[in-house]
Amino acid sequence: MSLAPNRILVLLDGGSHCQEALQRACLVAEETDQPLDVLWFGARPLWQGVEDTLAQQHGDRTTHLLDPTTSLFETLRREWVRESYSLVVKGCDPGHGRPGLTTPLDWRLLREVPAPVLLVKRLESWVGGRVLAAINPLHDGAVQRALDTSVLRTAQLICSLAQAQLHTVVATEPPMLGASAEDQVASLISARAEASVQALCQRLQLSPQQHHIGEGPAEFWISQVSNDLNAALLVISTSARAGVSGTLFGNTAEDILDRTETDVLVMRAGTEVLDHHH
């Protein structure tokens, strides 16, 4: 689903990283010259402090207070019929790793919202930092190619706005006995990944500062590189499994959320944060 670059939506509930999410959303809205919609779905007493902060932030905005009897996701579905959003921003819940009977809210956002989702963890500026784009160039499927393209273009756009460095990260499969010869030797797999990511970046006319290629699992390698680089932002993609599939197998994007210390921007196939000619 391709979304028009209409508005940015920030979801606030007064919980962890709520203030960080509001400030980040205001900055992105200001830099990209997009209107900002604020949707508050937390307890009303907590709203007062956020309201004071919001009064000093981005001017072109509309604020909505969700009725306590109304479902957040019903509201989001209704809003999408009325107007598509180019980006959804929320503070990242640090408790995803704890066992629970229900799917964490942030995971549901990644599975159900048809737009890029930015989960914010800190206040540090992205300006002059490192933006890490996680891709899988060895996968030959059309959906993955679209996701990789979306991740790289979005990461480069953010780099141009924030004067940041673009880095890529690729997690490769381990060597397997019985596979084709090129998949039985780690160095050959790594070399093939290096050639593939360079070819992709050349096609998109991108020149990343560095490619970080290592053996997976992806959630461990991508998180390790992100933390080692002290990345300002990690841009990843998701296949957004839902239902039984999501419950049994999960999603790599969801697994990464609690393993990295930085802001995470999650892309869906066919979506862009901005029209690049904006």
TORTORNU-571847 format. One record per residue (C-alpha): x, y, z; residue number from 1; residue in one letter. Coordinates in steps of 0.001 Angstrom, whole numbers. Example, Ala and Ser with C-alpha at 12.3 -4.5 7.8 and 13.67 -1.06 7.14 Angstrom:
BEGIN
@X = 12300 Y = -4500 Z = 7800 n = 1 res = A
@X = 13670 Y = -1060 Z = 7140 n = 2 res = S
REM end
This chain:
BEGIN
@X = 0 Y = 0 Z = 0 n = 1 res = M
@X = 1577 Y = 3245 Z = -1120 n = 2 res = S
@X = 817 Y = 6154 Z = 1172 n = 3 res = L
@X = 688 Y = 9768 Z = 128 n = 4 res = A
@X = 2945 Y = 12076 Z = 2161 n = 5 res = P
@X = 76 Y = 13709 Z = 4006 n = 6 res = N
@X = 607 Y = 13866 Z = 7757 n = 7 res = R
@X = 2651 Y = 12446 Z = 10615 n = 8 res = I
@X = 789 Y = 10765 Z = 13471 n = 9 res = L
@X = 2318 Y = 10544 Z = 16958 n = 10 res = V
@X = 715 Y = 8189 Z = 19465 n = 11 res = L
@X = 1064 Y = 9213 Z = 23120 n = 12 res = L
@X = -37 Y = 7390 Z = 26262 n = 13 res = D
@X = 2122 Y = 8948 Z = 28974 n = 14 res = G
@X = 4244 Y = 5803 Z = 29185 n = 15 res = G
@X = 7930 Y = 5118 Z = 28626 n = 16 res = S
@X = 9623 Y = 7410 Z = 26073 n = 17 res = H
@X = 6382 Y = 9363 Z = 25531 n = 18 res = C
@X = 8099 Y = 12759 Z = 25744 n = 19 res = Q
@X = 10952 Y = 11550 Z = 23523 n = 20 res = E
@X = 8439 Y = 10401 Z = 20895 n = 21 res = A
@X = 6646 Y = 13756 Z = 20947 n = 22 res = L
@X = 9857 Y = 15726 Z = 20543 n = 23 res = Q
@X = 11126 Y = 13417 Z = 17782 n = 24 res = R
@X = 7821 Y = 13633 Z = 15900 n = 25 res = A
@X = 7832 Y = 17427 Z = 16149 n = 26 res = C
@X = 11385 Y = 17586 Z = 14799 n = 27 res = L
@X = 10609 Y = 15251 Z = 11891 n = 28 res = V
@X = 7447 Y = 17207 Z = 11064 n = 29 res = A
@X = 9390 Y = 20473 Z = 11102 n = 30 res = E
@X = 12251 Y = 19123 Z = 8962 n = 31 res = E
@X = 9933 Y = 17546 Z = 6400 n = 32 res = T
@X = 7326 Y = 20326 Z = 6462 n = 33 res = D
@X = 4486 Y = 17910 Z = 7205 n = 34 res = Q
@X = 1504 Y = 18570 Z = 9483 n = 35 res = P
@X = 1448 Y = 16647 Z = 12757 n = 36 res = L
@X = -1512 Y = 14842 Z = 14320 n = 37 res = D
@X = -1265 Y = 13990 Z = 18027 n = 38 res = V
@X = -3403 Y = 11130 Z = 19345 n = 39 res = L
@X = -3489 Y = 10760 Z = 23130 n = 40 res = W
@X = -4771 Y = 7363 Z = 24345 n = 41 res = F
@X = -3481 Y = 7336 Z = 27923 n = 42 res = G
@X = -4970 Y = 8328 Z = 31271 n = 43 res = A
@X = -6272 Y = 11905 Z = 31291 n = 44 res = R
@X = -4347 Y = 13079 Z = 34411 n = 45 res = P
@X = -1068 Y = 12310 Z = 32627 n = 46 res = L
@X = -2122 Y = 14464 Z = 29671 n = 47 res = W
@X = -1592 Y = 17747 Z = 31510 n = 48 res = Q
@X = 2211 Y = 17526 Z = 31522 n = 49 res = G
@X = 2321 Y = 16489 Z = 27872 n = 50 res = V
@X = -35 Y = 19312 Z = 26929 n = 51 res = E
@X = 2405 Y = 21832 Z = 28422 n = 52 res = D
@X = 5253 Y = 20355 Z = 26373 n = 53 res = T
@X = 3172 Y = 20270 Z = 23203 n = 54 res = L
@X = 2338 Y = 23962 Z = 23522 n = 55 res = A
@X = 6020 Y = 24730 Z = 22863 n = 56 res = Q
@X = 6403 Y = 22339 Z = 19941 n = 57 res = Q
@X = 5523 Y = 22094 Z = 16238 n = 58 res = H
@X = 2853 Y = 24662 Z = 15351 n = 59 res = G
@X = 1037 Y = 22947 Z = 12442 n = 60 res = D
@X = -660 Y = 20203 Z = 14432 n = 61 res = R
@X = -4017 Y = 18785 Z = 15462 n = 62 res = T
@X = -4563 Y = 17121 Z = 18836 n = 63 res = T
@X = -7047 Y = 14315 Z = 19517 n = 64 res = H
@X = -7862 Y = 12792 Z = 22915 n = 65 res = L
@X = -9066 Y = 9221 Z = 22522 n = 66 res = L
@X = -12251 Y = 8366 Z = 24368 n = 67 res = D
@X = -11366 Y = 5760 Z = 27035 n = 68 res = P
@X = -14146 Y = 3483 Z = 25762 n = 69 res = T
@X = -12794 Y = 3475 Z = 22203 n = 70 res = T
@X = -10214 Y = 982 Z = 20912 n = 71 res = S
@X = -6947 Y = 2489 Z = 19670 n = 72 res = L
@X = -6815 Y = 168 Z = 16669 n = 73 res = F
@X = -10448 Y = 779 Z = 15760 n = 74 res = E
@X = -9630 Y = 4478 Z = 15799 n = 75 res = T
@X = -6538 Y = 3977 Z = 13641 n = 76 res = L
@X = -8459 Y = 1929 Z = 11098 n = 77 res = R
@X = -11120 Y = 4625 Z = 10942 n = 78 res = R
@X = -8484 Y = 7342 Z = 10538 n = 79 res = E
@X = -6861 Y = 5468 Z = 7659 n = 80 res = W
@X = -10133 Y = 5510 Z = 5761 n = 81 res = V
@X = -10275 Y = 9276 Z = 6238 n = 82 res = R
@X = -6616 Y = 10095 Z = 5633 n = 83 res = E
@X = -3417 Y = 8121 Z = 5141 n = 84 res = S
@X = -382 Y = 8940 Z = 7246 n = 85 res = Y
@X = 3161 Y = 8931 Z = 5944 n = 86 res = S
@X = 4671 Y = 8062 Z = 9351 n = 87 res = L
@X = 3466 Y = 6846 Z = 12753 n = 88 res = V
@X = 5632 Y = 7707 Z = 15788 n = 89 res = V
@X = 5442 Y = 6190 Z = 19273 n = 90 res = K
@X = 7677 Y = 5785 Z = 22294 n = 91 res = G
@X = 9102 Y = 2256 Z = 22376 n = 92 res = C
@X = 7882 Y = 62 Z = 25223 n = 93 res = D
@X = 10984 Y = -1468 Z = 26886 n = 94 res = P
@X = 9042 Y = -4460 Z = 28219 n = 95 res = G
@X = 8472 Y = -6482 Z = 25033 n = 96 res = H
@X = 10761 Y = -9252 Z = 26208 n = 97 res = G
@X = 8675 Y = -10092 Z = 29265 n = 98 res = R
@X = 6351 Y = -13091 Z = 28844 n = 99 res = P
@X = 2727 Y = -12118 Z = 28360 n = 100 res = G
@X = -594 Y = -13479 Z = 27231 n = 101 res = L
@X = -1301 Y = -10659 Z = 24790 n = 102 res = T
@X = 643 Y = -9244 Z = 21853 n = 103 res = T
@X = 2553 Y = -6069 Z = 22858 n = 104 res = P
@X = 1077 Y = -2859 Z = 21488 n = 105 res = L
@X = 4233 Y = -1964 Z = 19546 n = 106 res = D
@X = 4212 Y = -5356 Z = 17840 n = 107 res = W
@X = 572 Y = -4863 Z = 16854 n = 108 res = R
@X = 1476 Y = -1499 Z = 15332 n = 109 res = L
@X = 4136 Y = -3144 Z = 13169 n = 110 res = L
@X = 1698 Y = -5845 Z = 12073 n = 111 res = R
@X = -1425 Y = -3764 Z = 11488 n = 112 res = E
@X = -442 Y = -178 Z = 10581 n = 113 res = V
@X = 33 Y = 203 Z = 6788 n = 114 res = P
@X = 2760 Y = 2825 Z = 7119 n = 115 res = A
@X = 6320 Y = 3207 Z = 8407 n = 116 res = P
@X = 6447 Y = 3123 Z = 12209 n = 117 res = V
@X = 9121 Y = 4963 Z = 14213 n = 118 res = L
@X = 9634 Y = 3628 Z = 17744 n = 119 res = L
@X = 11587 Y = 6160 Z = 19791 n = 120 res = V
@X = 13959 Y = 5264 Z = 22616 n = 121 res = K
@X = 16021 Y = 8381 Z = 23306 n = 122 res = R
@X = 16334 Y = 12130 Z = 22936 n = 123 res = L
@X = 19763 Y = 12316 Z = 21299 n = 124 res = E
@X = 19815 Y = 14142 Z = 17979 n = 125 res = S
@X = 20209 Y = 12233 Z = 14721 n = 126 res = W
@X = 22264 Y = 15114 Z = 13286 n = 127 res = V
@X = 25777 Y = 14017 Z = 12381 n = 128 res = G
@X = 25151 Y = 10485 Z = 13589 n = 129 res = G
@X = 25066 Y = 7096 Z = 11875 n = 130 res = R
@X = 21926 Y = 5767 Z = 10213 n = 131 res = V
@X = 22027 Y = 1990 Z = 9837 n = 132 res = L
@X = 19982 Y = 351 Z = 7059 n = 133 res = A
@X = 19317 Y = -3366 Z = 7562 n = 134 res = A
@X = 18806 Y = -5208 Z = 4261 n = 135 res = I
@X = 18794 Y = -8748 Z = 2892 n = 136 res = N
@X = 20215 Y = -8517 Z = -644 n = 137 res = P
@X = 20776 Y = -12290 Z = -993 n = 138 res = L
@X = 17031 Y = -12947 Z = -892 n = 139 res = H
@X = 15744 Y = -13157 Z = -4459 n = 140 res = D
@X = 12057 Y = -12497 Z = -3750 n = 141 res = G
@X = 10299 Y = -9441 Z = -5185 n = 142 res = A
@X = 8849 Y = -8435 Z = -1805 n = 143 res = V
@X = 12260 Y = -8453 Z = -123 n = 144 res = Q
@X = 13770 Y = -6448 Z = -2991 n = 145 res = R
@X = 11023 Y = -3846 Z = -2538 n = 146 res = A
@X = 11649 Y = -3749 Z = 1212 n = 147 res = L
@X = 15414 Y = -3346 Z = 765 n = 148 res = D
@X = 14869 Y = -520 Z = -1717 n = 149 res = T
@X = 12445 Y = 1229 Z = 640 n = 150 res = S
@X = 14827 Y = 863 Z = 3596 n = 151 res = V
@X = 17812 Y = 2227 Z = 1706 n = 152 res = L
@X = 15989 Y = 5161 Z = 105 n = 153 res = R
@X = 14425 Y = 6171 Z = 3390 n = 154 res = T
@X = 17710 Y = 5853 Z = 5282 n = 155 res = A
@X = 19479 Y = 7971 Z = 2662 n = 156 res = Q
@X = 16764 Y = 10627 Z = 2812 n = 157 res = L
@X = 17132 Y = 10848 Z = 6590 n = 158 res = I
@X = 20907 Y = 11078 Z = 6193 n = 159 res = C
@X = 20518 Y = 13998 Z = 3802 n = 160 res = S
@X = 18177 Y = 15802 Z = 6211 n = 161 res = L
@X = 20316 Y = 15124 Z = 9294 n = 162 res = A
@X = 23790 Y = 15337 Z = 7717 n = 163 res = Q
@X = 24288 Y = 11781 Z = 8951 n = 164 res = A
@X = 26389 Y = 8837 Z = 7723 n = 165 res = Q
@X = 24681 Y = 5957 Z = 5921 n = 166 res = L
@X = 25762 Y = 2433 Z = 6902 n = 167 res = H
@X = 24285 Y = -895 Z = 5820 n = 168 res = T
@X = 24051 Y = -4143 Z = 7790 n = 169 res = V
@X = 23504 Y = -7625 Z = 6330 n = 170 res = V
@X = 23045 Y = -10837 Z = 8312 n = 171 res = A
@X = 24017 Y = -13918 Z = 6302 n = 172 res = T
@X = 22939 Y = -17521 Z = 6748 n = 173 res = E
@X = 25529 Y = -19916 Z = 8274 n = 174 res = P
@X = 27336 Y = -22389 Z = 5957 n = 175 res = P
@X = 25339 Y = -25576 Z = 5395 n = 176 res = M
@X = 26666 Y = -29007 Z = 4488 n = 177 res = L
@X = 24863 Y = -30447 Z = 1513 n = 178 res = G
@X = 24073 Y = -27035 Z = 84 n = 179 res = A
@X = 25542 Y = -25659 Z = -3118 n = 180 res = S
@X = 29300 Y = -25104 Z = -2996 n = 181 res = A
@X = 28992 Y = -21340 Z = -2547 n = 182 res = E
@X = 26750 Y = -21853 Z = 517 n = 183 res = D
@X = 29156 Y = -24221 Z = 2277 n = 184 res = Q
@X = 31959 Y = -21709 Z = 2884 n = 185 res = V
@X = 31475 Y = -18663 Z = 5120 n = 186 res = A
@X = 33911 Y = -16496 Z = 3158 n = 187 res = S
@X = 32068 Y = -17200 Z = -117 n = 188 res = L
@X = 28716 Y = -16335 Z = 1445 n = 189 res = I
@X = 30150 Y = -13092 Z = 2823 n = 190 res = S
@X = 31724 Y = -12183 Z = -528 n = 191 res = A
@X = 28435 Y = -12819 Z = -2331 n = 192 res = R
@X = 26588 Y = -10636 Z = 186 n = 193 res = A
@X = 29176 Y = -7872 Z = -251 n = 194 res = E
@X = 28806 Y = -7965 Z = -4042 n = 195 res = A
@X = 25012 Y = -7987 Z = -3810 n = 196 res = S
@X = 24775 Y = -5020 Z = -1450 n = 197 res = V
@X = 27257 Y = -3031 Z = -3518 n = 198 res = Q
@X = 25266 Y = -3748 Z = -6694 n = 199 res = A
@X = 22024 Y = -2687 Z = -4995 n = 200 res = L
@X = 23527 Y = 543 Z = -3683 n = 201 res = C
@X = 25055 Y = 1300 Z = -7074 n = 202 res = Q
@X = 21672 Y = 817 Z = -8738 n = 203 res = R
@X = 20121 Y = 3246 Z = -6257 n = 204 res = L
@X = 23094 Y = 5637 Z = -6615 n = 205 res = Q
@X = 23968 Y = 5402 Z = -2919 n = 206 res = L
@X = 27425 Y = 5439 Z = -1355 n = 207 res = S
@X = 27241 Y = 4084 Z = 2212 n = 208 res = P
@X = 30113 Y = 4802 Z = 4569 n = 209 res = Q
@X = 30512 Y = 1089 Z = 5353 n = 210 res = Q
@X = 28837 Y = -2301 Z = 4848 n = 211 res = H
@X = 28626 Y = -4479 Z = 7975 n = 212 res = H
@X = 28245 Y = -8112 Z = 6924 n = 213 res = I
@X = 28168 Y = -10941 Z = 9437 n = 214 res = G
@X = 26644 Y = -14314 Z = 10126 n = 215 res = E
@X = 23147 Y = -14251 Z = 11674 n = 216 res = G
@X = 20662 Y = -14793 Z = 13247 n = 217 res = P
@X = 19590 Y = -11401 Z = 11971 n = 218 res = A
@X = 18137 Y = -10164 Z = 15267 n = 219 res = E
@X = 21486 Y = -10722 Z = 17012 n = 220 res = F
@X = 23836 Y = -9435 Z = 14298 n = 221 res = W
@X = 21798 Y = -6360 Z = 13375 n = 222 res = I
@X = 21355 Y = -5393 Z = 17026 n = 223 res = S
@X = 25041 Y = -5933 Z = 17771 n = 224 res = Q
@X = 26150 Y = -3705 Z = 14886 n = 225 res = V
@X = 23608 Y = -1040 Z = 15834 n = 226 res = S
@X = 24813 Y = -955 Z = 19431 n = 227 res = N
@X = 28524 Y = -1127 Z = 18517 n = 228 res = D
@X = 28111 Y = 1805 Z = 16113 n = 229 res = L
@X = 25975 Y = 3726 Z = 18620 n = 230 res = N
@X = 23689 Y = 4313 Z = 15644 n = 231 res = A
@X = 21377 Y = 7302 Z = 15779 n = 232 res = A
@X = 18701 Y = 5354 Z = 13927 n = 233 res = L
@X = 18188 Y = 1777 Z = 12733 n = 234 res = L
@X = 15988 Y = 1382 Z = 9638 n = 235 res = V
@X = 14613 Y = -2125 Z = 9158 n = 236 res = I
@X = 11756 Y = -3820 Z = 7314 n = 237 res = S
@X = 9091 Y = -6284 Z = 8334 n = 238 res = T
@X = 7010 Y = -8865 Z = 6551 n = 239 res = S
@X = 4429 Y = -8123 Z = 9292 n = 240 res = A
@X = 3238 Y = -11653 Z = 9974 n = 241 res = R
@X = -100 Y = -11686 Z = 11718 n = 242 res = A
@X = -2346 Y = -14286 Z = 13287 n = 243 res = G
@X = -1012 Y = -17768 Z = 14026 n = 244 res = V
@X = 2064 Y = -17229 Z = 11869 n = 245 res = S
@X = 3093 Y = -14165 Z = 13865 n = 246 res = G
@X = 2415 Y = -15934 Z = 17156 n = 247 res = T
@X = 4468 Y = -19016 Z = 16294 n = 248 res = L
@X = 7356 Y = -17473 Z = 14396 n = 249 res = F
@X = 7332 Y = -13816 Z = 15366 n = 250 res = G
@X = 8978 Y = -11158 Z = 13242 n = 251 res = N
@X = 12643 Y = -10225 Z = 13109 n = 252 res = T
@X = 11738 Y = -6553 Z = 13494 n = 253 res = A
@X = 9929 Y = -7320 Z = 16731 n = 254 res = E
@X = 12852 Y = -9356 Z = 18070 n = 255 res = D
@X = 15241 Y = -6490 Z = 17340 n = 256 res = I
@X = 13269 Y = -3864 Z = 19269 n = 257 res = L
@X = 14451 Y = -4971 Z = 22706 n = 258 res = D
@X = 17994 Y = -5785 Z = 21624 n = 259 res = R
@X = 19013 Y = -2410 Z = 20255 n = 260 res = T
@X = 19459 Y = 836 Z = 22176 n = 261 res = E
@X = 18541 Y = 3233 Z = 19404 n = 262 res = T
@X = 15438 Y = 4549 Z = 17665 n = 263 res = D
@X = 14013 Y = 2015 Z = 15207 n = 264 res = V
@X = 12157 Y = 2883 Z = 11994 n = 265 res = L
@X = 10256 Y = -92 Z = 10561 n = 266 res = V
@X = 9242 Y = -86 Z = 6887 n = 267 res = M
@X = 6507 Y = -2023 Z = 5103 n = 268 res = R
@X = 6749 Y = -2967 Z = 1421 n = 269 res = A
@X = 5437 Y = -225 Z = -846 n = 270 res = G
@X = 5671 Y = 2553 Z = 1751 n = 271 res = T
@X = 7918 Y = 5569 Z = 1961 n = 272 res = E
@X = 8274 Y = 8149 Z = 4735 n = 273 res = V
@X = 8274 Y = 10964 Z = 2211 n = 274 res = L
@X = 7824 Y = 11676 Z = -1425 n = 275 res = D
@X = 11472 Y = 12132 Z = -2366 n = 276 res = H
@X = 10567 Y = 15060 Z = -4580 n = 277 res = H
@X = 8876 Y = 16858 Z = -1667 n = 278 res = H
REM end
